[in-house]
Amino acid sequence: MASSQQDQAGSQASRVPPKQPKFVKDAPDPKPKNLVIRPPGDFLWVDYQDDKSQGRELSRSKQAFVRTRHHRMRREKQLQQLKSPSDSCPTPTTPSHAPITKSSRTTTRRVPVSKDKDESRSAQKRCPSEQSSLIVNSIEAGVLDGGPALAVAINQNPNIYFHHYKIHSSRACFPLCSSGVVLWFWQKALEDPALMQIKLSISASHRAAILESCGAPPDMIRKPAQDALRLRVGTIKSVQELLQNKAKIYADSTIFVISHLIVAEGMEGNIEAVEAHINGLEKIVAGAGGMEAIDYGILSMVYSCVFVRGMINRAPPALYMCSKFQNRVFKESAFFKLNCRFTKLSKINKLGTSFFNSTWSKDIPPMFKSIISLFQQLVTYYESLDIVFAEPMSVENDCLLFLGYRLLALPHQCSLSPFQETIRLTILAYASVRVWSFYGMPCLESLVESLRESLYESLHIIRNTATDLLFWVLFIGSLASRGMECHPWFLTRLVDAADQLLLDGWDSAVPVLEKFFFVCRDKDEPARELWTAAFR
């Protein structure tokens, strides 16, 4: 079989004029004469007579061809599965999960988690220091791009950002979603070049932030940072073209792209750009018939951009919370439907209890206390994902967005004291680093700075009223501010608060933190490293 193929290759090669050989694309040196032509298909033609010499350049070319073809076929198979209607991912608008039946879901025994799900969930809870060993080597050599060709020239292969989005960014943005929902979002990007560009821009920004927080060389950080900007500029040009098209200006796809653009600008802390885009988005939403007329999946992205904007701007949320989105959260959310009857880990039985049984908790406004109660349930659900008896769905992430929206709107709906405002900002910071993974992003830096400004007013009151609360606030502030200029400010006051509580080790600190919002995970290196750095 091999001999016949080689004879055929030799006969084909003999027909080609030897003086004008065509070489394999990307071949480093055009001198070897034994390479004849590489068609765009699945074949590499070589001169059989010269092949016996097994020259180094020929050997390398054949190995590269085989490796590239293998990776390309695997990538094409994955893309076909992604695009195939029969294998398409469940959209947020029409969840494909079967109803919970007595035989399949009500059992009280622990449901074993597959290895893939275990790895996925552990990856969701990684922080930059844990990702540093994975991020640089996460791309396989020779894999073709995961999407269409880009109109914007960038420094690195777009495939790098495609993989980074799949492995890191998607889990940072949608921590409570199943992988199917993430694939649904990516499938939308495959259909829209502008959406593809902005998703890759978000991925590049996130990659640059993680590399910077890991102490990577400046050159390595600069490339994704520049690519993020170029891709974002390319998206803006595409949006401008959409706005000139009367048939597309009020389409859901236009709203979807602009929402992503606001998220990208907000993650970079570009408040002026965010405000300009959000004003335009408000007009488009109004022209499209209001929030109620928008598809569920698009609404999720709209409220994502509202939350990111709220991290860098204390103004009221730009877009109202529509009843369509709110009703879906309460009707379909797993932890609302189950009423938190899923098994709780012993280490989180006391989660958030100090917000309800402390002397100072009596002064918390009822509206704020109800939000804290819901957030307590959500954190319990998130930290218990390995043992819950319901598959994570897009609505769980919508629930997180809903509570984030309520926290952002709270100071504009009721009067909060400086004491209570500090608690609100700390809960937002906790959600941003322990549920979402916004480590190193400029938007998180804006939120942390707001927390520090709030502490200027409330520090003395909290220290005299609740030292354990102050310890939790400063711990979350220290955790969120790693790598920032304000980090020593939080760390110094954290040490003072620990001394007042007579905490002599990490094991004695964890019970104090758990009475608020904190869960010590099995491999919680960031928190332990923070404690070690503060008290060494």
Legacy VTK file of the C-alpha trace (Angstrom):
# vtk DataFile Version 3.0
C-alpha trace
ASCII
DATASET POLYDATA
POINTS 536 float
0.000 0.000 0.000
2.730 2.409 1.005
4.833 1.353 -1.989
2.015 2.067 -4.460
1.436 5.457 -2.955
5.111 6.273 -3.189
5.247 5.119 -6.832
2.257 7.289 -7.594
3.911 10.215 -5.869
7.090 9.638 -7.881
5.215 9.475 -11.181
3.329 12.642 -10.393
6.524 14.387 -9.403
8.211 13.459 -12.682
5.652 15.469 -14.633
6.640 18.710 -12.939
9.475 20.705 -14.545
12.448 20.343 -12.217
13.666 23.890 -12.780
10.587 25.598 -11.339
9.543 23.636 -8.266
6.687 24.816 -6.049
7.372 24.616 -2.370
5.278 23.954 0.693
3.754 27.113 2.175
5.757 28.546 5.055
8.800 26.387 4.187
11.811 28.174 5.683
14.234 27.541 2.816
13.267 27.299 -0.893
16.524 25.593 -1.907
15.706 21.863 -1.537
14.621 20.435 -4.876
13.021 17.309 -3.550
9.910 19.203 -2.350
7.598 19.644 -5.294
4.203 21.007 -4.274
1.787 21.042 -1.404
-1.780 21.357 -2.628
-4.300 22.994 -0.322
-5.774 19.573 0.421
-4.524 16.628 2.449
-1.413 15.669 0.473
2.269 16.523 0.546
4.001 15.662 -2.753
7.672 14.731 -2.650
10.218 13.428 -5.157
10.437 9.731 -4.337
13.922 9.297 -5.865
15.417 12.076 -3.728
13.338 11.063 -0.725
15.706 8.161 -0.024
18.385 10.589 1.013
16.186 11.681 3.914
17.570 15.217 4.002
17.071 17.182 7.191
14.897 19.867 5.562
12.673 17.244 3.926
12.317 15.329 7.176
11.309 18.473 9.053
8.791 19.429 6.371
7.147 16.011 6.461
6.932 16.017 10.242
5.453 19.525 10.224
2.928 18.504 7.564
1.760 15.452 9.499
1.517 17.374 12.765
-0.341 20.315 11.223
-2.753 18.059 9.336
-3.534 16.101 12.487
-4.307 19.229 14.477
-6.291 20.755 11.623
-8.509 17.693 11.264
-9.129 17.608 14.991
-9.985 21.310 15.031
-12.324 20.943 12.033
-14.094 18.087 13.771
-14.620 20.216 16.869
-15.923 23.121 14.789
-18.316 20.825 12.938
-19.656 19.607 16.265
-20.030 23.220 17.334
-21.885 24.265 14.175
-23.983 21.126 13.738
-27.672 21.710 14.595
-27.944 18.277 16.158
-25.020 18.932 18.469
-25.579 22.623 19.011
-25.332 23.949 22.525
-28.448 24.785 24.525
-29.178 28.455 24.206
-29.959 30.551 27.242
-33.398 31.232 25.792
-34.434 27.594 25.593
-32.654 25.423 28.155
-32.547 21.840 26.990
-32.255 20.279 30.408
-34.783 17.591 31.140
-37.179 18.243 34.009
-36.081 17.010 37.395
-37.725 13.675 38.036
-37.999 11.684 41.182
-35.935 8.849 39.811
-33.059 10.990 38.564
-32.701 13.953 40.901
-34.249 13.383 44.318
-31.801 10.805 45.567
-29.980 11.798 48.743
-26.705 10.186 47.929
-23.800 12.180 46.558
-23.736 12.313 42.771
-20.257 11.467 41.473
-18.679 14.212 39.419
-16.863 13.296 36.236
-13.218 14.117 35.824
-13.967 16.693 33.132
-16.492 18.487 35.317
-14.128 18.368 38.264
-11.373 19.981 36.211
-13.761 22.567 34.812
-15.040 23.592 38.214
-11.591 23.742 39.745
-10.456 25.908 36.848
-13.286 28.312 37.578
-11.868 28.955 41.039
-8.258 29.444 40.012
-6.626 32.810 40.480
-3.690 34.256 38.497
-0.980 32.681 40.632
-2.488 29.245 40.008
-3.007 29.944 36.310
0.565 31.106 35.741
1.833 27.582 35.154
-0.927 26.894 32.626
-1.543 30.040 30.661
1.663 30.375 28.647
1.684 26.742 27.483
-2.046 26.359 26.864
-1.796 26.578 23.069
-0.926 23.583 20.919
1.504 24.188 18.071
0.123 23.871 14.590
-3.581 24.232 15.443
-5.467 26.319 12.932
-7.524 29.336 13.988
-10.767 28.617 15.788
-12.702 31.254 13.861
-12.814 33.146 10.588
-9.937 35.283 9.387
-9.666 38.654 11.118
-9.649 41.935 9.256
-7.376 43.412 11.940
-3.646 42.685 11.962
-2.472 41.606 15.421
0.811 40.515 16.970
-0.107 36.959 17.897
-2.051 34.121 16.365
-5.790 34.641 17.082
-5.883 30.997 18.101
-4.025 31.938 21.289
-6.884 34.178 22.350
-9.465 31.655 21.189
-8.011 29.070 23.541
-7.535 31.580 26.355
-11.199 32.523 26.114
-12.235 28.882 26.184
-10.026 27.969 29.139
-9.878 31.137 31.253
-11.970 34.130 30.169
-15.255 32.279 29.694
-15.085 30.875 33.215
-14.228 34.299 34.596
-17.245 35.845 32.861
-19.727 32.978 33.323
-18.710 31.173 36.538
-22.116 29.560 37.089
-22.823 28.545 33.486
-22.475 25.122 31.969
-19.930 24.675 29.195
-22.792 24.385 26.713
-23.846 27.963 27.327
-20.284 29.178 26.822
-20.197 27.334 23.496
-23.494 28.971 22.561
-21.907 32.382 23.063
-18.913 31.344 20.974
-21.146 30.001 18.226
-22.736 33.452 17.987
-19.240 34.882 17.531
-18.499 32.480 14.682
-21.478 33.950 12.845
-20.469 37.593 13.368
-16.937 38.906 12.617
-17.478 42.002 14.803
-18.485 39.824 17.737
-15.504 37.568 17.106
-13.165 40.558 17.269
-14.536 41.900 20.539
-14.530 38.481 22.203
-10.901 38.032 21.228
-10.226 41.555 22.526
-11.709 40.635 25.910
-9.623 37.464 25.910
-6.450 39.400 25.043
-7.103 41.943 27.829
-7.689 39.171 30.328
-4.550 37.358 29.210
-2.463 40.529 29.563
-3.860 41.156 33.059
-3.092 37.633 34.250
0.401 37.714 32.780
1.068 41.043 34.490
-0.192 39.778 37.848
2.069 36.725 37.433
5.135 38.935 36.884
5.630 37.999 33.232
8.219 39.906 31.130
7.014 43.267 29.730
7.302 42.069 26.121
5.002 39.148 26.822
2.426 41.486 28.399
2.681 44.146 25.707
1.660 41.878 22.821
-1.806 40.877 24.111
-2.394 44.404 25.432
-1.733 45.859 21.981
-3.832 43.177 20.318
-6.736 43.917 22.665
-6.676 47.570 21.659
-6.430 46.826 17.929
-9.277 44.332 18.061
-11.397 46.772 20.029
-10.763 49.536 17.479
-11.708 47.121 14.709
-14.959 46.334 16.528
-15.791 50.024 16.886
-15.416 50.450 13.126
-17.719 47.471 12.562
-20.296 48.922 14.969
-20.189 52.244 13.139
-20.998 50.394 9.928
-23.898 48.606 11.643
-25.319 51.908 12.834
-25.417 53.121 9.235
-27.586 50.145 8.282
-31.232 50.882 9.107
-32.086 47.194 8.918
-29.536 46.224 11.579
-29.356 49.204 13.925
-32.038 47.836 16.292
-31.232 44.145 15.830
-30.396 41.903 18.795
-27.046 41.154 17.175
-26.125 44.855 17.268
-27.093 45.099 20.942
-25.065 41.952 21.601
-21.907 43.368 20.004
-22.209 46.760 21.734
-22.724 45.051 25.115
-19.505 43.108 24.583
-17.759 46.327 23.586
-18.865 47.989 26.840
-17.594 44.996 28.822
-14.235 45.213 27.037
-13.896 48.955 27.705
-15.128 48.556 31.279
-12.653 45.796 32.095
-9.915 48.202 30.998
-11.361 50.940 33.242
-12.087 53.275 30.310
-14.956 55.124 31.962
-15.371 57.774 29.246
-15.650 55.171 26.501
-18.064 53.128 28.615
-20.343 56.120 29.175
-20.332 56.982 25.474
-21.214 53.417 24.472
-23.825 52.988 27.219
-25.628 56.142 26.113
-25.804 54.787 22.583
-26.952 51.397 23.848
-29.808 52.980 25.813
-31.103 54.646 22.645
-30.845 51.447 20.619
-32.637 49.420 23.309
-35.419 52.007 23.430
-35.725 51.914 19.636
-35.847 48.103 19.710
-38.893 48.157 21.990
-37.289 48.200 25.428
-35.594 45.541 27.531
-38.633 43.262 27.456
-38.288 42.847 23.682
-34.699 41.566 23.842
-33.830 37.874 23.745
-32.836 36.253 27.070
-29.309 35.440 25.951
-28.737 39.025 24.812
-30.190 40.342 28.087
-27.550 38.401 30.018
-24.816 40.221 28.146
-26.561 43.580 28.587
-26.637 43.131 32.364
-23.024 41.957 32.270
-22.005 45.295 30.796
-24.174 47.074 33.383
-22.298 45.302 36.180
-18.826 46.014 34.766
-19.821 49.670 34.357
-20.922 49.706 37.999
-17.467 48.561 39.092
-15.893 51.738 37.722
-18.765 54.201 38.142
-20.903 54.793 41.235
-23.750 56.212 39.161
-27.103 54.363 39.166
-27.342 51.421 36.745
-27.882 52.770 33.251
-30.552 50.259 32.218
-33.517 49.183 34.317
-34.062 45.658 35.605
-36.836 44.257 33.441
-39.454 41.911 34.873
-38.776 39.392 32.095
-35.215 38.835 33.293
-36.115 38.959 36.990
-38.992 36.484 36.685
-36.807 33.973 34.857
-34.226 34.153 37.629
-36.762 33.404 40.350
-38.625 30.725 38.405
-35.745 28.752 36.890
-32.755 29.232 39.191
-31.721 25.931 40.739
-31.054 27.232 44.225
-34.370 29.112 44.253
-36.243 26.061 42.959
-34.523 23.758 45.424
-34.856 26.337 48.192
-31.284 25.564 49.217
-32.165 21.978 50.123
-28.959 20.695 48.572
-26.366 19.339 50.960
-24.145 21.953 52.562
-20.530 21.392 53.375
-19.761 21.620 57.085
-17.250 24.381 56.481
-19.912 26.733 55.112
-22.681 26.122 57.634
-21.849 29.459 59.278
-21.448 31.391 56.040
-22.724 34.954 56.442
-24.340 34.392 59.843
-22.811 37.530 61.380
-24.846 39.670 58.992
-27.979 38.490 60.783
-27.141 37.763 64.441
-24.689 40.549 65.364
-25.717 43.600 67.364
-24.810 45.933 64.500
-26.817 43.870 61.980
-30.089 45.236 63.389
-29.386 48.568 61.702
-29.004 47.072 58.216
-31.949 48.180 56.029
-34.377 45.337 55.206
-33.747 45.725 51.465
-30.001 45.316 51.990
-30.501 42.383 54.339
-32.651 40.554 51.776
-29.894 40.978 49.172
-27.339 39.627 51.647
-29.579 36.626 52.310
-29.874 35.835 48.597
-26.160 36.305 48.112
-25.534 33.953 51.043
-27.552 31.280 49.222
-25.765 31.904 45.931
-22.281 31.648 47.456
-23.339 28.446 49.202
-24.558 27.075 45.884
-21.369 28.090 44.081
-19.063 26.590 46.687
-21.159 23.390 46.697
-21.245 22.869 42.930
-19.577 19.474 43.263
-22.463 18.044 45.282
-25.596 19.804 44.033
-28.140 17.717 42.197
-28.888 20.048 39.314
-26.874 20.813 36.209
-25.617 24.439 36.123
-27.584 26.480 33.597
-27.332 29.952 32.141
-29.963 31.186 34.575
-27.578 30.608 37.493
-25.185 33.134 36.025
-28.179 35.415 35.407
-28.972 35.131 39.104
-25.461 36.331 39.917
-25.960 39.275 37.542
-29.330 40.011 39.138
-27.862 40.195 42.651
-24.936 42.245 41.364
-27.409 44.666 39.801
-29.303 45.000 43.077
-26.084 45.714 44.966
-25.186 48.431 42.452
-28.644 50.009 42.637
-28.978 49.753 46.439
-27.389 53.105 47.491
-29.692 54.867 45.017
-32.792 53.153 46.413
-32.251 53.522 50.161
-30.000 55.469 52.501
-26.844 53.648 53.605
-24.501 54.744 56.360
-20.729 54.747 55.680
-20.609 51.551 57.783
-23.164 49.824 55.522
-21.645 51.222 52.317
-18.337 49.588 53.243
-20.122 46.244 53.642
-21.806 46.661 50.247
-18.528 47.396 48.460
-16.785 44.492 50.202
-19.478 42.067 49.035
-19.010 43.378 45.495
-15.242 42.901 45.805
-15.760 39.368 47.141
-18.004 38.497 44.190
-15.485 39.978 41.753
-12.548 37.849 42.917
-14.057 34.735 44.515
-16.969 34.075 42.149
-16.022 36.041 39.059
-12.276 36.083 38.433
-11.369 39.694 37.712
-7.904 39.480 39.270
-5.568 42.078 37.807
-8.199 43.850 35.696
-8.334 47.677 35.889
-12.072 47.525 36.647
-11.270 45.677 39.873
-8.724 48.339 40.745
-11.463 50.985 40.507
-13.716 48.973 42.813
-10.929 48.417 45.352
-10.134 52.133 45.348
-13.815 52.865 46.070
-13.633 50.444 48.998
-10.575 52.196 50.381
-12.265 55.606 50.078
-15.254 54.220 51.945
-12.988 52.936 54.716
-11.586 56.425 55.221
-15.015 57.356 56.609
-16.009 54.127 58.331
-12.726 52.631 59.588
-12.904 54.205 63.050
-16.575 53.235 63.506
-16.102 49.628 62.394
-12.974 49.213 64.530
-14.894 50.275 67.648
-18.069 48.376 66.743
-17.037 45.110 65.092
-13.358 44.211 64.842
-14.186 40.854 63.273
-16.125 42.621 60.503
-13.183 44.968 59.958
-10.857 41.964 59.697
-13.052 40.453 56.966
-13.302 43.761 55.068
-9.528 44.271 55.137
-8.852 40.649 54.204
-11.081 40.833 51.112
-9.567 44.222 50.273
-6.058 42.771 50.590
-6.986 39.757 48.466
-8.528 41.894 45.726
-5.748 44.506 45.718
-2.802 42.169 45.132
-0.414 43.773 42.689
-1.976 47.223 43.158
-0.403 50.294 44.735
-2.989 50.305 47.526
-2.208 46.721 48.583
0.186 47.722 51.437
-2.510 50.053 52.807
-4.935 47.148 53.252
-2.263 44.728 54.428
-0.958 46.978 57.213
-4.434 47.484 58.672
-5.221 43.792 58.265
-2.299 42.923 60.546
-3.546 45.417 63.157
-7.053 43.936 63.071
-5.679 40.397 63.438
-3.645 41.498 66.458
-6.761 42.956 68.071
-8.570 39.639 67.577
-5.536 37.703 68.901
-5.418 35.499 65.821
-2.282 33.364 65.985
-2.517 31.456 62.705
-4.420 30.788 59.514
-6.554 28.104 61.147
-7.793 30.604 63.710
-8.521 33.239 61.042
-10.709 31.053 58.824
-13.627 30.694 61.316
-13.766 34.486 61.656
-13.879 34.990 57.890
-16.495 32.273 57.355
-19.001 34.120 59.536
-19.122 36.697 56.754
-18.475 35.777 53.114
-15.469 33.531 52.715
-15.011 29.820 52.092
-11.592 28.232 52.531
-11.183 25.866 49.618
-9.090 22.708 49.621
-6.399 24.333 47.492
-6.760 27.998 48.412
-3.220 29.139 47.736
-4.032 32.863 47.186
-5.612 33.249 50.625
-2.887 31.266 52.374
-0.161 33.154 50.535
-1.763 36.438 51.572
-1.805 35.358 55.202
1.803 34.170 55.038
2.940 37.422 53.423
1.169 39.516 56.049
2.304 37.630 59.154
5.729 36.209 58.314
LINES 1 537
536 0 1 2 3 4 5 6 7 8 9 10 11 12 13 14 15 16 17 18 19 20 21 22 23 24 25 26 27 28 29 30 31 32 33 34 35 36 37 38 39 40 41 42 43 44 45 46 47 48 49 50 51 52 53 54 55 56 57 58 59 60 61 62 63 64 65 66 67 68 69 70 71 72 73 74 75 76 77 78 79 80 81 82 83 84 85 86 87 88 89 90 91 92 93 94 95 96 97 98 99 100 101 102 103 104 105 106 107 108 109 110 111 112 113 114 115 116 117 118 119 120 121 122 123 124 125 126 127 128 129 130 131 132 133 134 135 136 137 138 139 140 141 142 143 144 145 146 147 148 149 150 151 152 153 154 155 156 157 158 159 160 161 162 163 164 165 166 167 168 169 170 171 172 173 174 175 176 177 178 179 180 181 182 183 184 185 186 187 188 189 190 191 192 193 194 195 196 197 198 199 200 201 202 203 204 205 206 207 208 209 210 211 212 213 214 215 216 217 218 219 220 221 222 223 224 225 226 227 228 229 230 231 232 233 234 235 236 237 238 239 240 241 242 243 244 245 246 247 248 249 250 251 252 253 254 255 256 257 258 259 260 261 262 263 264 265 266 267 268 269 270 271 272 273 274 275 276 277 278 279 280 281 282 283 284 285 286 287 288 289 290 291 292 293 294 295 296 297 298 299 300 301 302 303 304 305 306 307 308 309 310 311 312 313 314 315 316 317 318 319 320 321 322 323 324 325 326 327 328 329 330 331 332 333 334 335 336 337 338 339 340 341 342 343 344 345 346 347 348 349 350 351 352 353 354 355 356 357 358 359 360 361 362 363 364 365 366 367 368 369 370 371 372 373 374 375 376 377 378 379 380 381 382 383 384 385 386 387 388 389 390 391 392 393 394 395 396 397 398 399 400 401 402 403 404 405 406 407 408 409 410 411 412 413 414 415 416 417 418 419 420 421 422 423 424 425 426 427 428 429 430 431 432 433 434 435 436 437 438 439 440 441 442 443 444 445 446 447 448 449 450 451 452 453 454 455 456 457 458 459 460 461 462 463 464 465 466 467 468 469 470 471 472 473 474 475 476 477 478 479 480 481 482 483 484 485 486 487 488 489 490 491 492 493 494 495 496 497 498 499 500 501 502 503 504 505 506 507 508 509 510 511 512 513 514 515 516 517 518 519 520 521 522 523 524 525 526 527 528 529 530 531 532 533 534 535
